[in-house]
Amino acid sequence: MPHPEELTQDRTVEIMREQRFVMLSTVLDGKIVSHPMTPMRVEDDASVWFFVGRSGEQGTALQGNPQVNLAFAETGSWLSVAGAAEFVDDRAKVEELWDDQLEAYFPQGADDPDLGLVKVRGESAQYWGIPGPRPVAAAKMLVAKLSGDEGPGVSGKTEL
């Protein structure tokens, strides 16, 4: 049986920073909806910054219910972070985090009136995974499957 991994806030932040994409799940009209997102920054306190369109489905969902889930995944490892989102009106932070590639979504750039700066404050995290680099994790999963052994995974959770 997998043994719990000691999941700390520092380890959670480390895992979050390793991922380029995350699934942001929100609640809209009573349904859970997920969107792929690019975190603009992960802070040491496990807060994550995103840009979203205020008038889009995500923006509407966040304005109606700030409770969200962030799902990070890679070969053999998954991290789920529950938290609360808030729109932040901070022009200096927008300019600090802005990336010109975002103009594909916000044609007027950092001055786009639909641009919303969102900070998700992590409240708790749960991790399931196989220790080691991705190729090692994939090999461990294959060996467990072929041998019929229980998987080599570990799990853990923490409050943030």
C-alpha positions in Angstrom: 0.0 0.0 0.0 1.4 3.5 -0.8 2.7 5.4 2.1 1.8 9.1 2.5 4.4 11.4 1.3 5.1 14.4 3.5 3.5 17.1 1.5 4.5 20.5 2.8 3.7 24.0 1.5 7.2 24.3 0.1 6.9 20.9 -1.7 3.4 22.0 -3.1 4.9 25.2 -4.4 7.8 23.3 -6.0 5.4 21.0 -7.8 3.2 23.9 -8.9 6.2 25.8 -10.3 7.3 22.7 -12.4 4.2 22.8 -14.5 3.6 25.1 -17.4 -0.2 24.4 -17.6 -2.9 23.9 -15.0 -6.6 23.1 -15.2 -8.6 25.7 -13.4 -12.0 24.4 -12.3 -14.8 26.8 -11.4 -18.5 26.5 -10.7 -20.9 28.0 -13.2 -24.7 27.5 -13.1 -24.2 24.6 -10.7 -21.7 22.8 -13.0 -18.0 22.3 -12.5 -16.2 23.6 -15.6 -12.4 23.3 -16.2 -10.2 25.4 -18.4 -6.5 25.0 -19.3 -4.5 27.9 -18.0 -0.9 29.2 -17.8 0.0 30.4 -14.3 1.8 33.7 -14.6 3.5 33.2 -11.2 3.4 30.9 -8.3 4.2 32.7 -5.0 5.9 31.1 -2.0 2.6 31.1 -0.1 1.1 28.8 -2.8 -0.9 31.7 -4.4 -1.1 31.6 -8.2 -1.6 34.6 -10.5 -3.6 34.3 -13.8 -5.1 36.6 -16.4 -8.7 35.8 -17.4 -11.3 37.6 -19.5 -13.8 39.2 -17.1 -16.7 38.8 -19.5 -16.0 35.2 -20.4 -17.2 32.0 -18.8 -14.4 31.8 -16.4 -14.7 35.5 -15.3 -18.4 35.1 -14.8 -17.9 31.9 -12.8 -15.3 33.5 -10.6 -17.4 36.5 -9.9 -20.3 34.3 -8.9 -18.3 31.7 -6.8 -14.7 32.2 -5.8 -14.1 28.6 -4.8 -11.8 26.9 -7.4 -9.6 23.9 -7.9 -6.2 23.8 -9.6 -5.2 20.5 -11.1 -1.5 20.0 -12.0 -0.5 16.7 -13.8 2.5 15.1 -15.4 3.4 11.5 -16.0 2.7 9.6 -12.8 2.0 12.6 -10.6 -1.1 14.7 -9.8 -1.5 17.7 -7.5 -4.9 19.1 -6.6 -5.1 22.5 -4.9 -8.3 23.9 -3.5 -8.5 27.6 -3.0 -10.3 30.9 -3.4 -10.0 33.3 -6.3 -10.2 37.0 -6.3 -9.9 39.7 -8.9 -7.1 42.1 -8.0 -7.0 45.7 -9.3 -3.3 46.3 -9.4 -1.9 48.0 -12.5 1.7 47.5 -11.4 1.1 43.8 -10.9 -0.5 43.6 -14.4 2.6 45.2 -16.0 4.9 43.0 -13.9 3.2 39.8 -15.1 2.2 40.8 -18.6 3.6 38.7 -21.5 3.1 39.9 -25.1 2.0 36.4 -26.1 -1.2 37.2 -24.2 -2.3 39.6 -26.9 -3.8 36.6 -28.7 -6.4 36.6 -26.0 -6.4 40.3 -25.1 -5.9 42.3 -28.3 -5.6 45.6 -26.6 -2.7 44.3 -24.5 -2.3 45.1 -20.8 -4.8 47.9 -21.3 -7.6 45.6 -22.5 -10.8 46.5 -20.5 -11.7 42.8 -20.4 -8.4 41.8 -18.8 -8.9 40.5 -15.3 -6.0 39.8 -13.0 -6.9 36.9 -10.7 -5.1 35.6 -7.6 -5.9 32.2 -6.4 -5.0 31.6 -2.7 -4.3 28.0 -2.1 -6.1 26.6 1.0 -5.3 22.9 0.8 -3.5 20.5 -1.5 -3.6 16.8 -2.2 -0.9 14.9 -4.1 -0.7 11.5 -5.7 2.4 10.4 -7.5 5.4 8.3 -8.2 8.7 9.7 -6.9 11.4 10.4 -9.3 11.8 11.9 -12.8 9.1 11.3 -15.4 10.9 8.5 -17.3 11.5 6.7 -14.0 7.8 7.2 -13.0 6.6 5.8 -16.3 9.0 2.8 -16.0 7.7 2.1 -12.5 4.1 2.2 -13.6 4.8 -0.2 -16.5 6.7 -2.7 -14.2 3.8 -2.6 -11.7 1.3 -3.3 -14.4 3.3 -6.1 -16.0 4.0 -7.8 -12.6 0.5 -7.3 -11.3 1.9 -5.6 -8.2 0.3 -2.7 -6.5 1.4 0.6 -8.0 4.5 2.4 -6.7 2.7 5.6 -5.9 2.6 7.7 -2.8 0.1 10.3 -1.6 -0.1 13.1 0.9 -2.1 16.2 1.7 -1.6 19.5 3.5 -3.3 22.7 4.5 -1.7 25.8 2.9 
